[in-house]
Amino acid sequence: MSAEPEAGAKDAPQGKSKKKLILIAVPVLLIGVVAGLWFSGILPGMLGMGGHPPAQHAEAAPQPEPVRPRALFDMPEIIANLNAPGRRAVFVKLRSKLELPRQEDAAAIQAAMPRLMDLFQTYLREMRPDELRGSAGTHRLREELIARANIVAAPARVSDVLFVEILVQ
């Protein structure tokens, strides 16, 4: 008689553990399948959230504007003395190009050239030689020259100043 109650006691925990395993495994498996379908793009397409079929999407998409080549405008060579302490003069020689988003802006830059050269020269004469050292100095110089060029050439716009040569002597 004592063998029968023990057998019944062992069957009960095994039945409960299988039920718990099924109750945990089925939702986890279901969540995994739904997540896989969602991230693969199948489920959003089935729900109408994933956009249009490829044939309809190609017709409905606006055509991107063609990329216009940027214009480069050669600046005259600038030689200026820097604001250096001591008796010895320090000079900078700068050759650069202005990058313009539109070719039509070149006429505005050409018309503003005397004022542009004046601003560039004045800015360079106030710089100290140690301000031009390293990539940080070159970056600051570029940002300042772009800002000055945009002020003078408005409504035309200068998008970048490209340095061809910088020589500090």
N, C-alpha and C positions, 0 to 999 in steps of 0.2 A: 503494500500500500504506500509505503513511503517513496517508492520510485515514481509513481504517477504524479504526485504534486510537483516534484522537481522538474519533470518533463514539461508540464504545463507552465511552470515559471520561466523556463528557458524559451519557450515559443513566444511568449508575450513580448519580451524585449526585442527579439529579432523582428517581429512583425511591426513594432513601433519604429524601429530604426530604419526599416525599408520604407515605411510611409514618410518618415522625416526626410529621408534621402530623396524620395520622389518629389516631395513638396518643395525642396530647396533646388533640386537639379532642373526641374521643368521650367520654373520662372527664369533661372539664370540662362538656360539654353534658349528660351524664347527671347530674352533681352539681347543675347548675343546674335541671334539670327536677324532680329529687327535692326540692330545697330549695323550689322554687315550690309543689309539691304539699303539702309539709309546712306551710309558713307560711300557705297558703290554707285549711288545715284539711281538705283532701280526703284526704291520706294518713293522718293519725291516725284519721279516721273509717273508712277502709277497713281499718285494722289493729285497730279496736275500741278505740282509746285515746281517741277524741275525745268520749266521752260517749254519751248516748242520743239517738235521734231527737227532734225537737221535741215530738211528741205525748206520748211517754213521759216526756220531761224535765219537762214542765209538771205531770204527775201526781205525779212523784216529788219535786219540789222542795218543801221546807217553806215554808209561807206566812209571810212576814215579819210580825213583830209590828207592829200599827198604831202609828204615831207618836203618842205622847201629848203634848198641849200642855203646855208648862211653865207653872208657876204663878208669878206675880209677887206678892211681898208688900211692901207699902209700909212703909218704916221712918219713924218720926217724924223730924222735922227736928232736927238736932244743931247747936248752936252751942257752940264750945269755944275757949278761948284757947290759943294755941300757945306753945311754949317758945322765946320770942324774947329775945335779949340786948338790954339797954338798958331805958330807962324806958317806952318806948311799947309798949302791949299790941297784939298781933296776934291777930286772931280768924279762925276758919274756920267757915263755914256749910256744912253738908252735908245734902243731900237725896238719898236713895238708895232703891233697890228691891232686894230679894233675889230671885234667881231660884231656884226650887225645882223639882227634877225631878218631884215628885209633889204633887198638890193636898193630899193627906192630911198632908203635912209642915207645912202652915200652922198647924195647931193646936199643934204642938210649938214652932214659932217664937214664936207668941203667948204660950205659957206661959213661954218662956225670955226674953221681952222685957226685963224689968228687968235681968237679968244681961247680956244682949246690949248694951243701952244703956250699962251701966257699963263693959264692956270697950271698946266703941267710943270712949266719952268719954275713958277713961284713956289709950288709945293716941293719940288725937288731941292730948291735952294734952302729951304727951311729944315730939311732932313739932316740928321747927323749920320755919319758913316756907320755907327753901330746899330742904327735902326734898319739898315739894309742887310744886315748879316742874317744868314740862314733862311730857311723856307718860310718861317713866320714873318720875317721882314719883307720878303717878296710878296707874300700873301696880303699883308697890310697895304703895301704899295699898290698892288693890283686893285684892291677894294676901293682905295681912295681915288685912284685914277678913273675907275668906272663911275663912281659917284660924281666926280667933277665933269666927266664927259657927258653924262646924262643930264646934268644941270644945263650945260652949254648947248647941247644939241636938241633939247626938247622942241618939238614933240617926237623927234626921232629918238631911238633908244639904242644904247650900246649894251650888249649882253656880256661881253668879256673883253679884257685886254690881254693879248698874248704877247709875251716877251720874246723877242728874237735875240736880243743881246742886252745884257746888263754888265757894265764894267765899272768898277769902283777903283780909282787910282789916286 
